[in-house]
């Protein structure tokens, strides 16, 4: 055991016992900890600036952070989840009894839950599509059809097994067509007429000329 003298100006005790054999490993470990912390804090800003990742629960088939694509994927995905819940109730109780009392409770819960779940991706998609009226209209139409499709998961009296299954499978074709329409509108870059600054400036100019015309005609008098 050695003792290293410390300057009188220091606020620590005059002598600090230090085991030579154990000093070096502890110093190396402390240095490694400092380096690891420094790297962690340095990487934090980079992670904060990275593009937002899609919600893998709501839109599991989307790898980018595009809000419109996440909403499109969520429409079919969440509809499928509630459709599967309804299928379980039908298997358990049969078509007619699956709609009676608490037998339909799981489907109702699924619908209510995912109406709330869809709020965030739907609003994000509308914000992302701002400035393109065709895209906004297609997104709203898809959302409204999705709401209707969820309510139509109920079995209708008199339906056969095949008729029911064909009916609840029809929304997928609609979702697919609307998704293609949205992507086409996004690719074309169509914008509302009111967003065109040239059109907005042309109208005041036309009014000005019309207002000056009578004055020019009266000048000779």
N, CA, C and O of each residue as an XYZ file, in Angstrom:
884
protein
N       0.860     -1.191      0.000
C       0.000      0.000      0.000
C       0.889      1.231      0.000
O       1.778      1.344      0.843
N       0.664      2.180     -0.949
C       1.446      3.410     -1.025
C       0.579      4.586     -0.678
O      -0.645      4.509     -0.779
N       1.191      5.675     -0.269
C       0.482      6.917      0.024
C       1.073      8.021     -0.837
O       2.283      8.249     -0.837
N       0.203      8.703     -1.569
C       0.664      9.782     -2.436
C       0.285     11.097     -1.797
O      -0.890     11.327     -1.511
N       1.244     11.959     -1.570
C       0.944     13.254     -0.932
C       0.121     14.126     -1.859
O       0.310     14.096     -3.075
N      -0.786     14.898     -1.298
C      -1.647     15.808     -2.049
C      -1.306     17.227     -1.638
O      -0.991     17.477     -0.475
N      -1.366     18.168     -2.589
C      -1.032     19.563     -2.304
C      -1.936     20.110     -1.220
O      -3.091     19.704     -1.091
N      -1.401     21.036     -0.440
C      -2.161     21.634      0.656
C      -3.342     22.425      0.116
O      -4.364     22.565      0.788
N      -3.194     22.956     -1.134
C      -4.281     23.753     -1.715
C      -5.505     22.905     -2.045
O      -6.605     23.436     -2.198
N      -5.325     21.626     -2.152
C      -6.460     20.769     -2.511
C      -7.415     20.649     -1.343
O      -7.020     20.743     -0.181
N      -8.689     20.439     -1.676
C      -9.700     20.313     -0.631
C      -9.824     18.890     -0.129
O     -10.593     18.636      0.798
N      -9.074     17.933     -0.727
C      -9.148     16.548     -0.287
C      -8.137     16.301      0.803
O      -7.256     17.135      1.009
N      -8.222     15.208      1.502
C      -7.259     14.921      2.576
C      -5.835     14.926      2.050
O      -5.616     14.736      0.854
N      -4.845     15.147      2.946
C      -3.446     15.266      2.579
C      -2.887     13.985      2.028
O      -1.936     14.039      1.248
N      -3.403     12.864      2.374
C      -2.885     11.593      1.874
C      -4.047     10.721      1.441
O      -5.073     10.637      2.115
N      -3.862     10.072      0.297
C      -4.921      9.214     -0.235
C      -4.364      7.825     -0.413
O      -3.488      7.623     -1.254
N      -4.845      6.846      0.358
C      -4.351      5.476      0.205
C      -4.817      4.907     -1.119
O      -5.984      5.038     -1.489
N      -3.904      4.279     -1.824
C      -4.238      3.718     -3.139
C      -3.497      2.411     -3.315
O      -2.279      2.345     -3.150
N      -4.243      1.373     -3.652
C      -3.618      0.088     -3.913
C      -3.154      0.070     -5.354
O      -3.969      0.149     -6.273
N      -1.842     -0.035     -5.559
C      -1.270      0.006     -6.908
C      -1.821     -1.127     -7.749
O      -2.071     -0.951     -8.942
N      -2.010     -2.279     -7.148
C      -2.438     -3.448     -7.917
C      -3.863     -3.312     -8.425
O      -4.207     -3.886     -9.458
N      -4.731     -2.533     -7.687
C      -6.132     -2.427     -8.079
C      -6.469     -1.093     -8.721
O      -7.585     -0.927     -9.214
N      -5.554     -0.140     -8.736
C      -5.857      1.196     -9.254
C      -6.108      1.156    -10.751
O      -7.072      1.762    -11.220
N      -5.272      0.461    -11.518
C      -5.373      0.486    -12.973
C      -6.672     -0.129    -13.499
O      -7.307      0.490    -14.352
N      -7.107     -1.313    -13.042
C      -8.380     -1.858    -13.545
C      -9.572     -0.952    -13.281
O     -10.443     -0.812    -14.141
N      -9.627     -0.326    -12.090
C     -10.734      0.572    -11.783
C     -10.706      1.798    -12.670
O     -11.760      2.282    -13.082
N      -9.542      2.304    -12.967
C      -9.423      3.480    -13.824
C      -9.874      3.163    -15.235
O     -10.548      3.972    -15.873
N      -9.506      1.993    -15.724
C      -9.916      1.588    -17.072
C     -11.426      1.446    -17.148
O     -12.046      1.881    -18.119
N     -12.027      0.831    -16.118
C     -13.474      0.654    -16.108
C     -14.192      1.995    -16.071
O     -15.203      2.177    -16.750
N     -13.677      2.934    -15.283
C     -14.287      4.266    -15.200
C     -14.196      4.984    -16.537
O     -15.148      5.631    -16.973
N     -13.024      4.861    -17.191
C     -12.860      5.504    -18.495
C     -13.812      4.921    -19.526
O     -14.374      5.649    -20.344
N     -13.991      3.608    -19.484
C     -14.906      2.964    -20.436
C     -16.336      3.435    -20.218
O     -17.083      3.619    -21.179
N     -16.719      3.629    -18.967
C     -18.061      4.113    -18.664
C     -18.273      5.510    -19.210
O     -19.325      5.810    -19.775
N     -17.258      6.379    -19.039
C     -17.356      7.754    -19.536
C     -17.505      7.774    -21.052
O     -18.313      8.530    -21.591
N     -16.723      6.941    -21.740
C     -16.790      6.875    -23.203
C     -18.161      6.387    -23.662
O     -18.736      6.925    -24.607
N     -18.677      5.362    -22.981
C     -19.990      4.825    -23.354
C     -21.078      5.870    -23.184
O     -21.963      5.991    -24.032
N     -21.020      6.633    -22.086
C     -22.004      7.685    -21.873
C     -21.899      8.776    -22.927
O     -22.908      9.296    -23.402
N     -20.660      9.120    -23.288
C     -20.452     10.154    -24.302
C     -21.034      9.733    -25.635
O     -21.667     10.538    -26.319
N     -20.827      8.478    -26.014
C     -21.380      7.977    -27.273
C     -22.902      7.959    -27.249
O     -23.547      8.246    -28.257
N     -23.479      7.619    -26.085
C     -24.932      7.587    -25.964
C     -25.540      8.955    -26.169
O     -26.514      9.107    -26.906
N     -24.951      9.979    -25.500
C     -25.483     11.333    -25.632
C     -25.237     11.896    -27.030
O     -26.036     12.687    -27.530
N     -24.146     11.494    -27.654
C     -23.857     11.975    -29.007
C     -24.837     11.403    -30.009
O     -25.192     12.066    -30.983
N     -25.279     10.167    -29.775
C     -26.200      9.518    -30.709
C     -27.639      9.960    -30.511
O     -28.466      9.789    -31.407
N     -27.953     10.529    -29.349
C     -29.333     10.920    -29.061
C     -29.887     11.933    -30.045
O     -31.007     11.742    -30.520
N     -29.144     13.040    -30.395
C     -29.692     13.982    -31.365
C     -29.969     13.346    -32.710
O     -30.954     13.686    -33.365
N     -29.108     12.420    -33.134
C     -29.307     11.762    -34.427
C     -30.592     10.953    -34.429
O     -31.322     10.946    -35.421
N     -30.877     10.263    -33.310
C     -32.110      9.500    -33.234
C     -33.320     10.415    -33.222
O     -34.365     10.085    -33.784
N     -33.173     11.588    -32.570
C     -34.291     12.520    -32.486
C     -34.630     13.105    -33.845
O     -35.792     13.419    -34.103
N     -33.613     13.264    -34.746
C     -33.831     13.859    -36.040
C     -34.235     12.838    -37.093
O     -34.574     13.211    -38.216
N     -34.206     11.563    -36.748
C     -34.547     10.526    -37.724
C     -36.025     10.607    -38.082
O     -36.832     11.109    -37.300
N     -36.376     10.114    -39.263
C     -37.769     10.132    -39.726
C     -38.632      9.265    -38.815
O     -38.192      8.202    -38.376
N     -39.861      9.709    -38.524
C     -40.732      8.925    -37.644
C     -41.063      7.574    -38.261
O     -41.305      7.470    -39.463
N     -41.071      6.557    -37.439
C     -41.383      5.213    -37.920
C     -42.883      4.974    -37.838
O     -43.545      5.509    -36.948
N     -43.423      4.189    -38.742
C     -44.855      3.907    -38.704
C     -45.222      3.050    -37.501
O     -44.384      2.333    -36.955
N     -46.469      3.132    -37.101
C     -46.970      2.324    -35.988
C     -47.152      0.891    -36.482
O     -48.036      0.623    -37.296
N     -46.327     -0.022    -35.996
C     -46.374     -1.404    -36.485
C     -47.627     -2.134    -36.034
O     -47.948     -3.189    -36.581
N     -48.339     -1.607    -35.059
C     -49.596     -2.230    -34.635
C     -50.744     -1.819    -35.545
O     -51.570     -2.650    -35.921
N     -50.798     -0.546    -35.898
C     -51.881     -0.042    -36.733
C     -51.633     -0.277    -38.217
O     -52.566     -0.574    -38.963
N     -50.385     -0.147    -38.649
C     -50.071     -0.333    -40.072
C     -48.818     -1.204    -40.200
O     -47.745     -0.696    -40.528
N     -48.943     -2.496    -39.948
C     -47.781     -3.397    -39.907
C     -47.113     -3.629    -41.253
O     -45.980     -4.108    -41.297
N     -47.786     -3.300    -42.356
C     -47.224     -3.576    -43.675
C     -46.556     -2.364    -44.317
O     -46.212     -2.390    -45.499
N     -46.375     -1.302    -43.529
C     -45.756     -0.073    -44.035
C     -44.387      0.096    -43.393
O     -44.258      0.053    -42.169
N     -43.374      0.288    -44.216
C     -42.017      0.429    -43.703
C     -41.563      1.881    -43.656
O     -40.566      2.190    -43.003
N     -42.270      2.774    -44.333
C     -41.886      4.189    -44.346
C     -42.717      4.956    -43.321
O     -43.633      4.411    -42.704
N     -42.375      6.232    -43.157
C     -43.108      7.066    -42.216
C     -44.184      7.898    -42.880
O     -44.618      8.901    -42.313
N     -44.633      7.506    -44.079
C     -45.651      8.256    -44.812
C     -47.012      8.045    -44.153
O     -47.491      6.914    -44.067
N     -47.634      9.122    -43.692
C     -48.891      9.023    -42.944
C     -50.027      8.482    -43.799
O     -50.847      7.702    -43.315
N     -50.087      8.883    -45.059
C     -51.159      8.418    -45.936
C     -51.080      6.904    -46.119
O     -52.101      6.217    -46.075
N     -49.872      6.384    -46.324
C     -49.697      4.941    -46.506
C     -50.046      4.183    -45.230
O     -50.604      3.087    -45.288
N     -49.720      4.764    -44.085
C     -50.055      4.116    -42.814
C     -51.571      4.028    -42.651
O     -52.094      2.996    -42.229
N     -52.273      5.105    -42.986
C     -53.731      5.090    -42.875
C     -54.345      4.056    -43.816
O     -55.240      3.309    -43.418
N     -53.872      4.009    -45.056
C     -54.394      3.052    -46.032
C     -54.224      1.623    -45.521
O     -55.135      0.803    -45.634
N     -53.066      1.336    -44.966
C     -52.806     -0.009    -44.453
C     -53.657     -0.297    -43.215
O     -54.146     -1.412    -43.034
N     -53.827      0.716    -42.369
C     -54.602      0.533    -41.134
C     -56.066      0.243    -41.430
O     -56.707     -0.504    -40.689
N     -56.603      0.814    -42.491
C     -58.012      0.594    -42.837
C     -58.299     -0.898    -43.016
O     -59.216     -1.436    -42.395
N     -57.520     -1.557    -43.858
C     -57.746     -2.989    -44.098
C     -57.340     -3.831    -42.894
O     -57.998     -4.820    -42.572
N     -56.253     -3.437    -42.229
C     -55.735     -4.229    -41.111
C     -56.705     -4.240    -39.929
O     -56.993     -5.303    -39.379
N     -57.201     -3.088    -39.539
C     -58.100     -3.024    -38.384
C     -59.466     -3.625    -38.707
O     -60.120     -4.197    -37.834
N     -59.891     -3.495    -39.952
C     -61.144     -4.148    -40.351
C     -60.994     -5.664    -40.236
O     -61.906     -6.350    -39.776
N     -59.849     -6.175    -40.654
C     -59.596     -7.616    -40.564
C     -59.604     -8.093    -39.119
O     -60.132     -9.164    -38.820
N     -59.026     -7.308    -38.227
C     -58.982     -7.702    -36.820
C     -60.390     -7.870    -36.250
O     -60.671     -8.864    -35.581
N     -61.277     -6.905    -36.511
C     -62.641     -7.005    -35.993
C     -63.432     -8.076    -36.729
O     -64.312     -8.706    -36.141
N     -63.140     -8.287    -37.976
C     -63.809     -9.355    -38.728
C     -63.454    -10.724    -38.136
O     -64.309    -11.604    -38.041
N     -62.214    -10.892    -37.747
C     -61.799    -12.155    -37.139
C     -62.456    -12.367    -35.780
O     -62.822    -13.490    -35.431
N     -62.605    -11.293    -35.018
C     -63.293    -11.392    -33.733
C     -64.736    -11.827    -33.950
O     -65.257    -12.670    -33.220
N     -65.372    -11.247    -34.955
C     -66.755    -11.616    -35.260
C     -66.849    -13.077    -35.692
O     -67.803    -13.772    -35.342
N     -65.874    -13.532    -36.438
C     -65.873    -14.930    -36.878
C     -65.794    -15.879    -35.696
O     -66.413    -16.942    -35.704
N     -65.035    -15.498    -34.683
C     -64.927    -16.331    -33.483
C     -66.270    -16.408    -32.771
O     -66.664    -17.477    -32.306
N     -66.978    -15.278    -32.682
C     -68.294    -15.285    -32.041
C     -69.274    -16.168    -32.819
O     -70.074    -16.890    -32.224
N     -69.207    -16.105    -34.145
C     -70.108    -16.914    -34.973
C     -69.819    -18.398    -34.790
O     -70.737    -19.213    -34.698
N     -68.540    -18.738    -34.738
C     -68.165    -20.146    -34.527
C     -68.652    -20.634    -33.166
O     -69.096    -21.773    -33.023
N     -68.562    -19.762    -32.178
C     -68.921    -20.145    -30.811
C     -70.427    -20.220    -30.595
O     -70.910    -21.139    -29.933
N     -71.176    -19.263    -31.147
C     -72.612    -19.188    -30.850
C     -73.517    -19.465    -32.047
O     -74.712    -19.703    -31.873
N     -72.967    -19.438    -33.254
C     -73.819    -19.543    -34.438
C     -74.240    -18.157    -34.896
O     -74.145    -17.198    -34.130
N     -74.705    -18.037    -36.139
C     -75.020    -16.726    -36.700
C     -76.086    -15.983    -35.904
O     -75.900    -14.821    -35.541
N     -77.178    -16.641    -35.641
C     -78.293    -15.953    -34.997
C     -77.986    -15.572    -33.559
O     -78.219    -14.431    -33.159
N     -77.470    -16.505    -32.782
C     -77.199    -16.225    -31.373
C     -75.980    -15.327    -31.170
O     -75.811    -14.740    -30.101
N     -75.134    -15.218    -32.191
C     -73.957    -14.355    -32.072
C     -74.333    -12.885    -31.976
O     -73.509    -12.053    -31.595
N     -75.577    -12.563    -32.321
C     -76.037    -11.172    -32.258
C     -76.883    -10.905    -31.020
O     -77.390     -9.796    -30.847
N     -77.040    -11.888    -30.172
C     -77.920    -11.743    -29.018
C     -77.145    -11.406    -27.748
O     -76.122    -12.017    -27.440
N     -77.666    -10.410    -27.017
C     -77.108    -10.073    -25.706
C     -75.616     -9.780    -25.732
O     -75.108     -9.049    -26.582
N     -74.930    -10.390    -24.752
C     -73.494    -10.141    -24.606
C     -72.659    -10.999    -25.559
O     -71.431    -10.908    -25.545
N     -73.289    -11.812    -26.368
C     -72.527    -12.663    -27.276
C     -71.755    -11.850    -28.319
O     -70.756    -12.316    -28.865
N     -72.225    -10.642    -28.584
C     -71.558     -9.777    -29.565
C     -70.655     -8.742    -28.890
O     -70.174     -7.811    -29.535
N     -70.432     -8.915    -27.596
C     -69.677     -7.912    -26.837
C     -68.249     -7.753    -27.335
O     -67.732     -6.636    -27.366
N     -67.603     -8.839    -27.724
C     -66.209     -8.759    -28.171
C     -66.079     -7.959    -29.466
O     -65.147     -7.173    -29.633
N     -67.022     -8.170    -30.372
C     -66.981     -7.415    -31.628
C     -67.249     -5.941    -31.376
O     -66.582     -5.081    -31.950
N     -68.217     -5.645    -30.524
C     -68.523     -4.248    -30.217
C     -67.326     -3.563    -29.573
O     -67.031     -2.403    -29.862
N     -66.651     -4.282    -28.710
C     -65.459     -3.719    -28.068
C     -64.365     -3.457    -29.099
O     -63.703     -2.420    -29.064
N     -64.183     -4.405    -30.014
C     -63.175     -4.257    -31.056
C     -63.461     -3.025    -31.918
O     -62.554     -2.255    -32.232
N     -64.714     -2.849    -32.292
C     -65.090     -1.704    -33.129
C     -64.847     -0.391    -32.397
O     -64.248      0.530    -32.952
N     -65.310     -0.302    -31.154
C     -65.122      0.929    -30.377
C     -63.642      1.229    -30.164
O     -63.210      2.378    -30.251
N     -62.878      0.190    -29.886
C     -61.452      0.364    -29.638
C     -60.737      0.904    -30.866
O     -59.928      1.826    -30.762
N     -61.031      0.337    -32.022
C     -60.282      0.732    -33.219
C     -60.821      1.990    -33.875
O     -60.143      2.585    -34.712
N     -62.019      2.404    -33.515
C     -62.445      3.742    -33.920
C     -61.531      4.784    -33.277
O     -61.155      5.776    -33.901
N     -61.193      4.538    -32.038
C     -60.247      5.432    -31.349
C     -58.839      5.271    -31.894
O     -58.118      6.253    -32.071
N     -58.449      4.029    -32.160
C     -57.104      3.782    -32.677
C     -56.882      4.468    -34.023
O     -55.778      4.924    -34.320
N     -57.938      4.538    -34.836
C     -57.814      5.100    -36.178
C     -57.731      6.621    -36.184
O     -57.311      7.206    -37.182
N     -58.119      7.267    -35.101
C     -58.149      8.726    -35.080
C     -56.802      9.336    -35.442
O     -56.734     10.241    -36.273
N     -55.733      8.847    -34.825
C     -54.410      9.436    -35.052
C     -53.910      9.242    -36.479
O     -53.521     10.228    -37.105
N     -53.898      8.021    -37.033
C     -53.434      7.872    -38.419
C     -54.325      8.583    -39.434
O     -53.830      9.065    -40.453
N     -55.623      8.654    -39.175
C     -56.531      9.341    -40.097
C     -56.250     10.838    -40.126
O     -56.151     11.436    -41.197
N     -56.122     11.439    -38.953
C     -55.839     12.869    -38.892
C     -54.460     13.187    -39.473
O     -54.279     14.209    -40.135
N     -53.498     12.312    -39.222
C     -52.150     12.517    -39.770
C     -52.170     12.449    -41.297
O     -51.478     13.217    -41.966
N     -52.964     11.532    -41.843
C     -53.071     11.412    -43.300
C     -53.711     12.651    -43.910
O     -53.270     13.130    -44.954
N     -54.751     13.172    -43.260
C     -55.398     14.389    -43.767
C     -54.436     15.570    -43.733
O     -54.416     16.377    -44.663
N     -53.645     15.681    -42.684
C     -52.675     16.782    -42.607
C     -51.629     16.648    -43.708
O     -51.233     17.637    -44.326
N     -51.191     15.428    -43.944
C     -50.175     15.205    -44.967
C     -50.724     15.508    -46.365
O     -49.974     15.930    -47.245
N     -52.019     15.297    -46.572
C     -52.636     15.510    -47.885
C     -53.159     16.931    -48.067
O     -53.760     17.235    -49.097
N     -52.945     17.797    -47.095
C     -53.426     19.171    -47.195
C     -52.890     19.824    -48.465
O     -51.697     19.738    -48.758
N     -53.776     20.478    -49.217
C     -53.371     21.095    -50.471
C     -53.754     20.283    -51.682
O     -53.668     20.770    -52.809
N     -54.178     19.044    -51.465
C     -54.625     18.195    -52.569
C     -56.054     17.741    -52.272
O     -56.273     16.766    -51.553
N     -57.009     18.454    -52.830
C     -58.411     18.140    -52.567
C     -58.799     16.722    -52.976
O     -59.507     16.053    -52.224
N     -58.356     16.234    -54.153
C     -58.726     14.863    -54.532
C     -58.258     13.818    -53.525
O     -58.979     12.862    -53.239
N     -57.063     13.996    -52.992
C     -56.546     13.038    -52.019
C     -57.359     13.101    -50.736
O     -57.735     12.066    -50.187
N     -57.633     14.302    -50.258
C     -58.412     14.465    -49.027
C     -59.791     13.830    -49.176
O     -60.268     13.155    -48.263
N     -60.428     14.044    -50.321
C     -61.757     13.473    -50.545
C     -61.711     11.945    -50.577
O     -62.603     11.286    -50.041
N     -60.687     11.387    -51.196
C     -60.556      9.930    -51.247
C     -60.315      9.356    -49.850
O     -60.861      8.308    -49.507
N     -59.509     10.032    -49.056
C     -59.235      9.562    -47.699
C     -60.509      9.590    -46.844
O     -60.774      8.666    -46.075
N     -61.274     10.643    -46.991
C     -62.524     10.741    -46.218
C     -63.517      9.673    -46.654
O     -64.205      9.081    -45.823
N     -63.589      9.429    -47.960
C     -64.493      8.390    -48.460
C     -64.078      7.014    -47.947
O     -64.929      6.194    -47.603
N     -62.779      6.763    -47.897
C     -62.285      5.487    -47.404
C     -62.598      5.324    -45.917
O     -62.986      4.245    -45.470
N     -62.427      6.395    -45.168
C     -62.710      6.339    -43.725
C     -64.190      6.080    -43.471
O     -64.540      5.266    -42.616
N     -65.064      6.769    -44.210
C     -66.504      6.572    -44.030
C     -66.908      5.138    -44.390
O     -67.716      4.523    -43.692
N     -66.348      4.614    -45.470
C     -66.667      3.238    -45.863
C     -66.152      2.250    -44.825
O     -66.785      1.224    -44.578
N     -65.023      2.549    -44.223
C     -64.463      1.684    -43.174
C     -65.396      1.637    -41.966
O     -65.633      0.570    -41.400
N     -65.921      2.787    -41.577
C     -66.862      2.823    -40.453
C     -68.108      1.994    -40.761
O     -68.579      1.230    -39.918
N     -68.631      2.152    -41.969
C     -69.820      1.389    -42.358
C     -69.529     -0.114    -42.376
O     -70.347     -0.920    -41.933
N     -68.356     -0.478    -42.892
C     -68.002     -1.905    -42.990
C     -67.921     -2.550    -41.617
O     -68.304     -3.708    -41.450
N     -67.432     -1.819    -40.645
C     -67.357     -2.367    -39.283
C     -68.751     -2.657    -38.735
O     -68.981     -3.696    -38.117
N     -69.673     -1.731    -38.965
C     -71.039     -1.936    -38.475
C     -71.738     -3.066    -39.230
O     -72.624     -3.724    -38.685
N     -71.343     -3.288    -40.473
C     -71.975     -4.322    -41.294
C     -71.408     -5.719    -41.050
O     -71.753     -6.662    -41.761
N     -70.544     -5.852    -40.053
C     -70.050     -7.184    -39.696
C     -71.153     -8.031    -39.055
O     -71.028     -9.252    -38.964
N     -72.200     -7.397    -38.623
C     -73.324     -8.140    -38.046
C     -73.983     -9.015    -39.109
O     -74.113     -8.625    -40.269
N     -74.382    -10.169    -38.695
C     -75.100    -11.076    -39.593
C     -76.516    -10.558    -39.820
O     -77.181    -10.106    -38.887
N     -76.970    -10.629    -41.075
C     -78.323    -10.198    -41.414
C     -79.248    -11.412    -41.466
O     -78.909    -12.416    -42.093
N     -80.397    -11.336    -40.823
C     -81.329    -12.486    -40.815
C     -81.623    -12.985    -42.230
O     -81.916    -12.204    -43.135
N     -81.539    -14.283    -42.391
C     -81.806    -14.902    -43.681
C     -80.568    -15.146    -44.523
O     -80.639    -15.839    -45.538
N     -79.445    -14.593    -44.121
C     -78.208    -14.785    -44.893
C     -77.673    -16.205    -44.700
O     -77.691    -16.749    -43.596
N     -77.203    -16.782    -45.787
C     -76.525    -18.073    -45.681
C     -75.070    -17.828    -45.310
O     -74.601    -16.690    -45.289
N     -74.379    -18.896    -45.023
C     -72.961    -18.781    -44.664
C     -72.158    -18.161    -45.801
O     -71.335    -17.275    -45.573
N     -72.398    -18.627    -47.026
C     -71.667    -18.096    -48.179
C     -72.010    -16.635    -48.432
O     -71.129    -15.836    -48.751
N     -73.262    -16.287    -48.296
C     -73.675    -14.903    -48.524
C     -73.022    -13.960    -47.518
O     -72.570    -12.873    -47.878
N     -72.975    -14.378    -46.273
C     -72.350    -13.540    -45.253
C     -70.864    -13.351    -45.542
O     -70.355    -12.232    -45.495
N     -70.185    -14.430    -45.834
C     -68.744    -14.345    -46.062
C     -68.412    -13.501    -47.286
O     -67.433    -12.754    -47.273
N     -69.207    -13.609    -48.332
C     -68.981    -12.797    -49.520
C     -69.223    -11.310    -49.234
O     -68.503    -10.443    -49.730
N     -70.238    -11.040    -48.435
C     -70.569     -9.640    -48.132
C     -69.482     -8.957    -47.310
O     -69.086     -7.829    -47.605
N     -69.002     -9.650    -46.272
C     -67.995     -9.013    -45.409
C     -66.615     -8.975    -46.060
O     -65.701     -8.336    -45.540
N     -66.460     -9.663    -47.207
C     -65.193     -9.609    -47.928
C     -65.176     -8.490    -48.969
O     -64.111     -8.122    -49.465
N     -66.341     -7.952    -49.300
C     -66.437     -6.918    -50.327
C     -65.687     -5.626    -49.997
O     -65.116     -5.029    -50.910
N     -65.655     -5.165    -48.753
C     -64.948     -3.914    -48.467
C     -63.482     -3.911    -48.896
O     -62.942     -2.847    -49.200
N     -62.831     -5.059    -48.928
C     -61.415     -5.090    -49.304
C     -61.197     -4.563    -50.725
O     -60.220     -3.861    -50.989
N     -62.107     -4.903    -51.630
C     -61.982     -4.418    -52.999
C     -62.143     -2.902    -53.049
O     -61.431     -2.214    -53.780
N     -63.080     -2.398    -52.269
C     -63.270     -0.944    -52.205
C     -62.028     -0.264    -51.627
O     -61.569      0.746    -52.160
N     -61.487     -0.810    -50.546
C     -60.286     -0.232    -49.944
C     -59.137     -0.212    -50.948
O     -58.384      0.759    -51.021
N     -59.008     -1.276    -51.712
C     -57.929     -1.372    -52.703
C     -58.089     -0.312    -53.785
O     -57.119      0.341    -54.169
N     -59.319     -0.142    -54.276
C     -59.564      0.845    -55.327
C     -59.315      2.264    -54.832
O     -58.737      3.080    -55.550
N     -59.746      2.559    -53.615
C     -59.522      3.908    -53.075
C     -58.038      4.154    -52.823
O     -57.548      5.265    -53.022
N     -57.333      3.131    -52.389
C     -55.891      3.274    -52.164
C     -55.174      3.603    -53.475
O     -54.274      4.442    -53.499
N     -55.572      2.945    -54.556
C     -54.968      3.222    -55.860
C     -55.303      4.637    -56.322
O     -54.467      5.323    -56.910
N     -56.533      5.067    -56.051
C     -56.935      6.420    -56.432
C     -56.138      7.464    -55.655
O     -55.737      8.486    -56.213
N     -55.910      7.207    -54.371
C     -55.123      8.127    -53.550
C     -53.692      8.220    -54.073
O     -53.152      9.318    -54.210
N     -53.089      7.099    -54.360
C     -51.701      7.105    -54.840
C     -51.590      7.790    -56.202
O     -50.609      8.483    -56.472
N     -52.590      7.599    -57.053
C     -52.585      8.261    -58.359
C     -52.691      9.770    -58.199
O     -51.988     10.522    -58.874
N     -53.570     10.211    -57.303
C     -53.731     11.645    -57.061
C     -52.464     12.253    -56.461
O     -52.088     13.376    -56.796
N     -51.817     11.513    -55.583
C     -50.571     12.011    -54.994
C     -49.478     12.122    -56.050
O     -48.702     13.077    -56.061
N     -49.429     11.135    -56.934
C     -48.400     11.139    -57.977
C     -48.599     12.280    -58.971
O     -47.630     12.845    -59.477
N     -49.880     12.621    -59.252
C     -50.167     13.694    -60.207
C     -49.947     15.066    -59.597
O     -49.762     16.049    -60.314
N     -49.966     15.131    -58.271
C     -49.718     16.405    -57.597
C     -50.843     17.399    -57.781
O     -50.604     18.606    -57.752
N     -52.073     16.923    -57.971
C     -53.218     17.800    -58.179
C     -53.488     18.617    -56.928
O     -53.475     18.088    -55.816
N     -53.736     19.923    -57.113
C     -54.015     20.807    -55.987
C     -55.327     21.548    -56.219
O     -55.748     21.702    -57.366
N     -55.984     22.012    -55.151
C     -57.221     22.776    -55.316
C     -56.963     24.053    -56.095
O     -55.871     24.617    -56.016
N     -57.955     24.518    -56.850
C     -57.780     25.724    -57.667
C     -57.449     26.934    -56.818
O     -56.698     27.807    -57.252
N     -58.007     27.000    -55.596
C     -57.765     28.146    -54.717
C     -56.330     28.239    -54.261
O     -55.895     29.288    -53.785
N     -55.575     27.141    -54.402
C     -54.184     27.147    -53.958
C     -53.258     27.721    -55.019
O     -52.075     27.921    -54.744
N     -53.762     27.999    -56.244
C     -52.933     28.504    -57.323
C     -52.816     30.022    -57.206
O     -53.809     30.720    -57.410
N     -51.624     30.562    -56.881
C     -51.477     32.009    -56.694
C     -51.737     32.787    -57.965
O     -52.175     33.935    -57.887
N     -51.481     32.205    -59.157
C     -51.699     32.898    -60.416
C     -53.171     33.220    -60.614
O     -53.534     34.324    -61.021
N     -54.022     32.222    -60.315
C     -55.464     32.422    -60.439
C     -55.958     33.466    -59.448
O     -56.815     34.287    -59.772
N     -55.412     33.426    -58.241
C     -55.842     34.363    -57.209
C     -55.512     35.794    -57.589
O     -56.280     36.699    -57.264
N     -54.372     36.037    -58.280
C     -53.967     37.387    -58.653
C     -54.669     37.861    -59.917
O     -54.827     39.065    -60.117
N     -55.093     36.935    -60.773
C     -55.696     37.310    -62.047
C     -57.048     37.961    -61.856
O     -57.388     38.872    -62.610
N     -57.831     37.538    -60.886
C     -59.172     38.059    -60.684
C     -59.178     39.535    -60.290
O     -59.943     40.299    -60.879
N     -58.357     39.985    -59.312
C     -58.331     41.412    -58.982
C     -57.932     42.257    -60.175
O     -58.466     43.351    -60.357
N     -56.990     41.770    -61.007
C     -56.538     42.529    -62.161
C     -57.683     42.734    -63.137
O     -57.818     43.817    -63.707
N     -58.506     41.720    -63.341
C     -59.634     41.820    -64.257
C     -60.641     42.842    -63.767
O     -61.200     43.589    -64.571
N     -60.883     42.892    -62.468
C     -61.824     43.846    -61.908
C     -61.310     45.275    -62.079
O     -62.089     46.190    -62.346
N     -60.014     45.464    -61.928
C     -59.424     46.800    -62.043
C     -59.623     47.370    -63.438
O     -59.982     48.537    -63.597
N     -59.382     46.515    -64.477
C     -59.562     46.975    -65.838
C     -61.016     47.302    -66.121
O     -61.316     48.277    -66.810
N     -61.917     46.491    -65.591
C     -63.343     46.737    -65.799
C     -63.778     48.036    -65.141
O     -64.638     48.744    -65.664
N     -63.190     48.347    -64.006
C     -63.539     49.573    -63.293
C     -63.003     50.801    -63.996
O     -63.621     51.863    -63.911
N     -61.848     50.700    -64.708
C     -61.239     51.824    -65.384
C     -61.896     52.114    -66.728
O     -61.767     53.219    -67.255
N     -62.607     51.120    -67.294
C     -63.184     51.274    -68.626
C     -64.158     52.437    -68.709
O     -64.028     53.224    -69.647
N     -65.125     52.620    -67.809
C     -66.063     53.745    -67.901
C     -65.362     55.085    -67.814
O     -65.746     56.036    -68.495
N     -64.328     55.165    -66.975
C     -63.610     56.414    -66.823
C     -62.937     56.815    -68.119
O     -62.912     58.003    -68.441
N     -62.402     55.901    -68.859
C     -61.745     56.178    -70.132
C     -62.743     56.665    -71.159
O     -62.436     57.539    -71.970
N     -63.939     56.100    -71.123
C     -64.965     56.495    -72.093
C     -65.448     57.904    -71.861
O     -65.827     58.565    -72.828
N     -65.460     58.415    -70.630
C     -65.971     59.742    -70.309
C     -64.917     60.830    -70.446
O     -65.232     62.015    -70.337
N     -63.663     60.439    -70.684
C     -62.571     61.416    -70.719
C     -62.793     62.534    -71.753
O     -62.535     63.693    -71.429
N     -63.277     62.231    -73.029
C     -63.432     63.313    -74.027
C     -64.407     64.388    -73.583
O     -64.210     65.547    -73.948
N     -65.458     64.075    -72.812
C     -66.413     65.101    -72.384
C     -65.757     66.065    -71.411
O     -66.402     67.000    -70.939
